Protein backbone atom coordinates (compact mmCIF):
# COMPACT_ATOMS: atom_id res chain seq x y z
CA UNK A 1 0.00 0.00 0.00
CA UNK A 2 1.52 3.28 -1.07
CA UNK A 3 1.23 5.65 1.87
CA UNK A 4 3.08 8.82 2.77
CA UNK A 5 3.06 10.12 6.33
CA UNK A 6 4.30 13.68 6.91
CA UNK A 7 5.04 14.79 10.45
CA UNK A 8 5.98 18.35 11.30
CA UNK A 9 8.94 18.63 13.67
CA UNK A 10 10.11 21.39 15.95
CA UNK A 11 13.77 21.94 16.71
CA UNK A 12 15.57 24.82 18.36
CA UNK A 13 18.87 23.41 17.11
CA UNK A 14 20.11 25.51 14.15
CA UNK A 15 22.24 22.53 13.06
CA UNK A 16 19.15 20.33 12.62
CA UNK A 17 19.17 18.88 9.13
CA UNK A 18 18.86 15.89 6.84
CA UNK A 19 21.68 14.09 8.66
CA UNK A 20 19.30 13.60 11.58
CA UNK A 21 17.56 10.98 9.41
CA UNK A 22 19.68 8.27 11.01
CA UNK A 23 18.41 9.37 14.42
CA UNK A 24 14.85 9.23 13.16
CA UNK A 25 15.48 5.75 11.73
CA UNK A 26 16.44 4.67 15.23
CA UNK A 27 13.27 6.21 16.62
CA UNK A 28 11.25 4.39 13.97
CA UNK A 29 12.87 1.05 14.89
CA UNK A 30 12.00 1.65 18.54
CA UNK A 31 8.33 2.15 17.63
CA UNK A 32 7.76 -0.92 15.48
CA UNK A 33 7.33 -4.56 16.42
CA UNK A 34 10.72 -6.10 17.29
CA UNK A 35 10.15 -9.20 15.13
CA UNK A 36 9.34 -7.01 12.12
CA UNK A 37 12.35 -4.79 12.89
CA UNK A 38 14.62 -7.87 12.84
CA UNK A 39 13.14 -8.92 9.48
CA UNK A 40 13.86 -5.45 8.09
CA UNK A 41 17.47 -5.56 9.28
CA UNK A 42 17.98 -8.83 7.38
CA UNK A 43 16.35 -7.63 4.15
CA UNK A 44 18.30 -5.88 1.44
CA UNK A 45 15.49 -3.77 0.03
CA UNK A 46 13.22 -2.08 2.55
CA UNK A 47 9.46 -1.73 1.95
CA UNK A 48 9.58 1.82 3.31
CA UNK A 49 11.66 4.96 3.18
CA UNK A 50 12.09 7.85 5.58
CA UNK A 51 13.81 11.20 5.33
CA UNK A 52 13.80 14.71 6.73
CA UNK A 53 12.99 17.94 4.95
CA UNK A 54 14.69 20.94 6.47
CA UNK A 55 13.08 24.02 5.03
CA UNK A 56 11.00 26.70 6.69
CA UNK A 57 9.03 23.86 8.21
CA UNK A 58 10.89 20.75 9.25
CA UNK A 59 9.16 17.51 8.29
CA UNK A 60 9.84 13.82 8.82
CA UNK A 61 8.44 11.89 5.88
CA UNK A 62 7.87 8.14 6.00
CA UNK A 63 6.64 6.24 2.94
CA UNK A 64 5.54 2.62 2.64
CA UNK A 65 4.95 0.48 -0.42
CA UNK A 66 3.24 -2.65 0.98
CA UNK A 67 0.22 -3.36 3.14
CA UNK A 68 2.46 -5.03 5.73
CA UNK A 69 4.86 -2.09 5.94
CA UNK A 70 1.90 0.28 6.26
CA UNK A 71 0.59 -1.72 9.23
CA UNK A 72 4.00 -2.26 10.82
CA UNK A 73 5.61 1.15 10.18
CA UNK A 74 2.98 3.84 9.60
CA UNK A 75 0.34 2.80 12.13
CA UNK A 76 2.72 2.73 15.13
CA UNK A 77 3.86 6.23 14.21
CA UNK A 78 0.26 7.42 14.33
CA UNK A 79 -0.04 6.30 17.94
CA UNK A 80 -0.89 9.35 20.06
CA UNK A 81 1.86 8.43 22.54
CA UNK A 82 4.61 9.02 19.98
CA UNK A 83 6.19 12.33 20.96
CA UNK A 84 9.55 13.58 22.23
CA UNK A 85 7.86 13.88 25.61
CA UNK A 86 6.87 10.20 25.45
CA UNK A 87 10.43 9.19 24.52
CA UNK A 88 11.81 11.20 27.43
CA UNK A 89 9.22 9.85 29.86
CA UNK A 90 9.88 6.24 28.82
CA UNK A 91 13.68 6.44 28.63
CA UNK A 92 14.39 9.30 31.06
CA UNK A 93 16.51 10.81 28.28
CA UNK A 94 15.80 13.33 25.55
CA UNK A 95 16.19 12.15 21.94
CA UNK A 96 19.34 14.31 21.76
CA UNK A 97 20.78 12.63 24.88
CA UNK A 98 20.06 9.21 23.37
CA UNK A 99 21.90 10.15 20.19
CA UNK A 100 24.87 11.48 22.15
CA UNK A 101 24.99 8.25 24.12
CA UNK A 102 24.89 6.19 20.92
CA UNK A 103 27.76 8.21 19.46
CA UNK A 104 29.76 7.79 22.69
CA UNK A 105 29.20 4.01 22.70
CA UNK A 106 30.24 3.72 19.04
CA UNK A 107 33.53 5.49 19.82
CA UNK A 108 34.09 3.36 22.97
CA UNK A 109 33.52 0.19 20.92
CA UNK A 110 36.48 1.13 18.72
CA UNK A 111 34.49 2.10 15.66
CA UNK A 112 35.97 5.18 14.02
CA UNK A 113 32.93 7.06 12.77
CA UNK A 114 33.03 10.51 11.23
CA UNK A 115 30.14 12.92 11.59
CA UNK A 116 29.20 12.24 7.95
CA UNK A 117 28.85 8.51 8.74
CA UNK A 118 25.73 9.33 10.77
CA UNK A 119 23.93 10.69 7.69
CA UNK A 120 22.64 7.28 6.66
CA UNK A 121 21.19 4.72 9.04
CA UNK A 122 21.89 1.82 6.65
CA UNK A 123 25.47 2.92 5.93
CA UNK A 124 26.18 3.36 9.64
CA UNK A 125 24.80 -0.12 10.36
CA UNK A 126 27.02 -1.58 7.65
CA UNK A 127 30.04 0.29 9.07
CA UNK A 128 29.32 -1.04 12.56
CA UNK A 129 28.99 -4.60 11.28
CA UNK A 130 32.23 -4.32 9.26
CA UNK A 131 34.20 -2.78 12.11
CA UNK A 132 33.01 -5.26 14.72
CA UNK A 133 34.05 -8.30 12.67
C-alpha positions as a Markdown table, in Angstrom:
| # | Residue | x | y | z |
|---|---|---|---|---|
| 1 | Unk | 0.0 | 0.0 | 0.0 |
| 2 | Unk | 1.5 | 3.3 | -1.1 |
| 3 | Unk | 1.2 | 5.6 | 1.9 |
| 4 | Unk | 3.1 | 8.8 | 2.8 |
| 5 | Unk | 3.1 | 10.1 | 6.3 |
| 6 | Unk | 4.3 | 13.7 | 6.9 |
| 7 | Unk | 5.0 | 14.8 | 10.5 |
| 8 | Unk | 6.0 | 18.4 | 11.3 |
| 9 | Unk | 8.9 | 18.6 | 13.7 |
| 10 | Unk | 10.1 | 21.4 | 16.0 |
| 11 | Unk | 13.8 | 21.9 | 16.7 |
| 12 | Unk | 15.6 | 24.8 | 18.4 |
| 13 | Unk | 18.9 | 23.4 | 17.1 |
| 14 | Unk | 20.1 | 25.5 | 14.2 |
| 15 | Unk | 22.2 | 22.5 | 13.1 |
| 16 | Unk | 19.2 | 20.3 | 12.6 |
| 17 | Unk | 19.2 | 18.9 | 9.1 |
| 18 | Unk | 18.9 | 15.9 | 6.8 |
| 19 | Unk | 21.7 | 14.1 | 8.7 |
| 20 | Unk | 19.3 | 13.6 | 11.6 |
| 21 | Unk | 17.6 | 11.0 | 9.4 |
| 22 | Unk | 19.7 | 8.3 | 11.0 |
| 23 | Unk | 18.4 | 9.4 | 14.4 |
| 24 | Unk | 14.8 | 9.2 | 13.2 |
| 25 | Unk | 15.5 | 5.8 | 11.7 |
| 26 | Unk | 16.4 | 4.7 | 15.2 |
| 27 | Unk | 13.3 | 6.2 | 16.6 |
| 28 | Unk | 11.2 | 4.4 | 14.0 |
| 29 | Unk | 12.9 | 1.1 | 14.9 |
| 30 | Unk | 12.0 | 1.6 | 18.5 |
| 31 | Unk | 8.3 | 2.1 | 17.6 |
| 32 | Unk | 7.8 | -0.9 | 15.5 |
| 33 | Unk | 7.3 | -4.6 | 16.4 |
| 34 | Unk | 10.7 | -6.1 | 17.3 |
| 35 | Unk | 10.1 | -9.2 | 15.1 |
| 36 | Unk | 9.3 | -7.0 | 12.1 |
| 37 | Unk | 12.4 | -4.8 | 12.9 |
| 38 | Unk | 14.6 | -7.9 | 12.8 |
| 39 | Unk | 13.1 | -8.9 | 9.5 |
| 40 | Unk | 13.9 | -5.4 | 8.1 |
| 41 | Unk | 17.5 | -5.6 | 9.3 |
| 42 | Unk | 18.0 | -8.8 | 7.4 |
| 43 | Unk | 16.4 | -7.6 | 4.2 |
| 44 | Unk | 18.3 | -5.9 | 1.4 |
| 45 | Unk | 15.5 | -3.8 | 0.0 |
| 46 | Unk | 13.2 | -2.1 | 2.5 |
| 47 | Unk | 9.5 | -1.7 | 1.9 |
| 48 | Unk | 9.6 | 1.8 | 3.3 |
| 49 | Unk | 11.7 | 5.0 | 3.2 |
| 50 | Unk | 12.1 | 7.8 | 5.6 |
| 51 | Unk | 13.8 | 11.2 | 5.3 |
| 52 | Unk | 13.8 | 14.7 | 6.7 |
| 53 | Unk | 13.0 | 17.9 | 5.0 |
| 54 | Unk | 14.7 | 20.9 | 6.5 |
| 55 | Unk | 13.1 | 24.0 | 5.0 |
| 56 | Unk | 11.0 | 26.7 | 6.7 |
| 57 | Unk | 9.0 | 23.9 | 8.2 |
| 58 | Unk | 10.9 | 20.8 | 9.2 |
| 59 | Unk | 9.2 | 17.5 | 8.3 |
| 60 | Unk | 9.8 | 13.8 | 8.8 |
| 61 | Unk | 8.4 | 11.9 | 5.9 |
| 62 | Unk | 7.9 | 8.1 | 6.0 |
| 63 | Unk | 6.6 | 6.2 | 2.9 |
| 64 | Unk | 5.5 | 2.6 | 2.6 |
| 65 | Unk | 4.9 | 0.5 | -0.4 |
| 66 | Unk | 3.2 | -2.6 | 1.0 |
| 67 | Unk | 0.2 | -3.4 | 3.1 |
| 68 | Unk | 2.5 | -5.0 | 5.7 |
| 69 | Unk | 4.9 | -2.1 | 5.9 |
| 70 | Unk | 1.9 | 0.3 | 6.3 |
| 71 | Unk | 0.6 | -1.7 | 9.2 |
| 72 | Unk | 4.0 | -2.3 | 10.8 |
| 73 | Unk | 5.6 | 1.1 | 10.2 |
| 74 | Unk | 3.0 | 3.8 | 9.6 |
| 75 | Unk | 0.3 | 2.8 | 12.1 |
| 76 | Unk | 2.7 | 2.7 | 15.1 |
| 77 | Unk | 3.9 | 6.2 | 14.2 |
| 78 | Unk | 0.3 | 7.4 | 14.3 |
| 79 | Unk | 0.0 | 6.3 | 17.9 |
| 80 | Unk | -0.9 | 9.4 | 20.1 |
| 81 | Unk | 1.9 | 8.4 | 22.5 |
| 82 | Unk | 4.6 | 9.0 | 20.0 |
| 83 | Unk | 6.2 | 12.3 | 21.0 |
| 84 | Unk | 9.6 | 13.6 | 22.2 |
| 85 | Unk | 7.9 | 13.9 | 25.6 |
| 86 | Unk | 6.9 | 10.2 | 25.5 |
| 87 | Unk | 10.4 | 9.2 | 24.5 |
| 88 | Unk | 11.8 | 11.2 | 27.4 |
| 89 | Unk | 9.2 | 9.8 | 29.9 |
| 90 | Unk | 9.9 | 6.2 | 28.8 |
| 91 | Unk | 13.7 | 6.4 | 28.6 |
| 92 | Unk | 14.4 | 9.3 | 31.1 |
| 93 | Unk | 16.5 | 10.8 | 28.3 |
| 94 | Unk | 15.8 | 13.3 | 25.5 |
| 95 | Unk | 16.2 | 12.2 | 21.9 |
| 96 | Unk | 19.3 | 14.3 | 21.8 |
| 97 | Unk | 20.8 | 12.6 | 24.9 |
| 98 | Unk | 20.1 | 9.2 | 23.4 |
| 99 | Unk | 21.9 | 10.2 | 20.2 |
| 100 | Unk | 24.9 | 11.5 | 22.2 |
| 101 | Unk | 25.0 | 8.2 | 24.1 |
| 102 | Unk | 24.9 | 6.2 | 20.9 |
| 103 | Unk | 27.8 | 8.2 | 19.5 |
| 104 | Unk | 29.8 | 7.8 | 22.7 |
| 105 | Unk | 29.2 | 4.0 | 22.7 |
| 106 | Unk | 30.2 | 3.7 | 19.0 |
| 107 | Unk | 33.5 | 5.5 | 19.8 |
| 108 | Unk | 34.1 | 3.4 | 23.0 |
| 109 | Unk | 33.5 | 0.2 | 20.9 |
| 110 | Unk | 36.5 | 1.1 | 18.7 |
| 111 | Unk | 34.5 | 2.1 | 15.7 |
| 112 | Unk | 36.0 | 5.2 | 14.0 |
| 113 | Unk | 32.9 | 7.1 | 12.8 |
| 114 | Unk | 33.0 | 10.5 | 11.2 |
| 115 | Unk | 30.1 | 12.9 | 11.6 |
| 116 | Unk | 29.2 | 12.2 | 8.0 |
| 117 | Unk | 28.8 | 8.5 | 8.7 |
| 118 | Unk | 25.7 | 9.3 | 10.8 |
| 119 | Unk | 23.9 | 10.7 | 7.7 |
| 120 | Unk | 22.6 | 7.3 | 6.7 |
| 121 | Unk | 21.2 | 4.7 | 9.0 |
| 122 | Unk | 21.9 | 1.8 | 6.6 |
| 123 | Unk | 25.5 | 2.9 | 5.9 |
| 124 | Unk | 26.2 | 3.4 | 9.6 |
| 125 | Unk | 24.8 | -0.1 | 10.4 |
| 126 | Unk | 27.0 | -1.6 | 7.6 |
| 127 | Unk | 30.0 | 0.3 | 9.1 |
| 128 | Unk | 29.3 | -1.0 | 12.6 |
| 129 | Unk | 29.0 | -4.6 | 11.3 |
| 130 | Unk | 32.2 | -4.3 | 9.3 |
| 131 | Unk | 34.2 | -2.8 | 12.1 |
| 132 | Unk | 33.0 | -5.3 | 14.7 |
| 133 | Unk | 34.1 | -8.3 | 12.7 |
